[in-house]
Amino acid sequence: MLRQSETTPVTLALRGAYTKTLCVEDMDMHAVTADVAAGRTFRDLITPYLGLGADGVVARETSSAVNLKTETQFVPHAVGGLDVRFWHVALGGELQVAAPTTFQLQVTALF
């Protein structure tokens, strides 16, 4: 949405995702995630960022083997991370504080 420049001190990004369960016969689940994050790159190498967002989840049964009601959940989350770039590689770590709290690491090749 915004890119860091001489006149803009931060980068502002909007992220979204859609997830659906596969190969589960008794349940059908869909999740939509959206968040907005702000970050600042220092010395063209290190980018810390923070953001807020939410997940919307709908789960329903699809089988007569169980008797479950349809569940709809709205789960807010906070996200924080750090990306380090050098040569053609980016290393990243991200913490998402929600229910449940998750942490991920990633290595990306840049071409």
C-alpha positions in Angstrom: 0.0 0.0 0.0 2.9 2.3 0.8 6.6 1.9 0.0 9.4 3.4 2.1 11.1 6.3 0.4 12.7 9.7 1.1 9.2 11.2 1.8 7.6 8.1 3.4 9.3 6.7 6.5 7.7 3.3 6.5 6.3 0.6 4.3 2.7 -0.3 4.8 1.5 -3.7 3.6 -1.9 -5.5 3.4 -1.8 -9.3 3.4 -4.6 -11.8 2.9 -4.9 -15.6 2.8 -7.6 -18.2 2.3 -7.3 -21.8 3.7 -9.6 -24.8 3.2 -9.3 -28.3 4.7 -8.7 -31.1 2.2 -9.1 -34.9 2.5 -11.3 -34.6 5.7 -14.5 -36.5 5.1 -16.5 -35.5 8.3 -15.7 -31.7 8.3 -15.4 -28.8 5.9 -13.5 -25.8 7.2 -12.7 -22.4 5.6 -10.5 -19.6 7.0 -9.9 -16.1 5.7 -7.1 -14.1 7.2 -6.2 -10.4 6.7 -3.7 -8.1 8.4 -2.1 -4.8 7.9 1.6 -4.3 8.9 4.0 -1.4 9.0 7.8 -1.9 8.7 10.9 0.1 8.2 14.1 -1.0 6.4 17.4 0.0 7.9 20.6 0.0 5.7 18.8 -2.0 3.0 19.3 -5.1 5.2 17.1 -5.4 8.2 13.3 -4.8 8.2 11.4 -5.1 11.5 7.6 -4.9 11.2 4.4 -4.9 13.4 0.8 -5.4 12.4 -2.8 -6.2 13.4 -5.3 -8.5 11.7 -8.0 -11.1 12.2 -9.0 -14.6 11.1 -12.5 -15.6 10.2 -13.1 -19.4 10.4 -16.2 -21.4 9.5 -16.3 -25.2 10.3 -19.2 -27.5 9.5 -19.8 -31.2 9.5 -20.3 -33.0 6.2 -21.1 -36.5 7.4 -23.8 -38.4 9.3 -21.0 -40.2 11.4 -20.9 -37.2 13.8 -23.5 -34.7 15.0 -21.7 -31.3 15.3 -23.1 -27.8 14.9 -21.6 -25.3 12.5 -19.0 -23.1 14.2 -18.0 -19.6 13.2 -15.1 -17.9 14.9 -13.5 -14.5 14.6 -10.0 -14.4 16.0 -8.0 -11.1 16.2 -4.2 -11.3 16.1 -1.1 -9.2 16.4 1.9 -10.0 14.3 5.6 -9.0 14.6 8.6 -10.0 12.6 12.1 -9.4 11.3 13.5 -9.9 7.8 17.3 -9.9 7.1 18.4 -9.7 3.5 21.9 -10.3 2.2 23.2 -11.3 -1.2 20.4 -13.4 -2.8 18.9 -14.7 0.5 16.3 -13.4 2.9 15.9 -14.9 6.4 12.7 -14.1 8.2 11.0 -14.8 11.5 7.4 -14.0 12.5 5.4 -14.3 15.7 1.6 -14.2 15.6 0.0 -13.6 18.9 -3.5 -15.1 18.8 -5.3 -18.2 19.9 -3.0 -20.2 19.4 0.2 -18.2 19.3 2.5 -19.3 16.4 6.0 -18.7 15.2 7.5 -19.3 11.8 10.9 -19.1 10.2 11.6 -18.8 6.5 14.5 -18.7 4.0 13.8 -17.1 0.7 16.0 -17.1 -2.4 16.0 -13.7 -4.2 16.6 -13.5 -7.9 
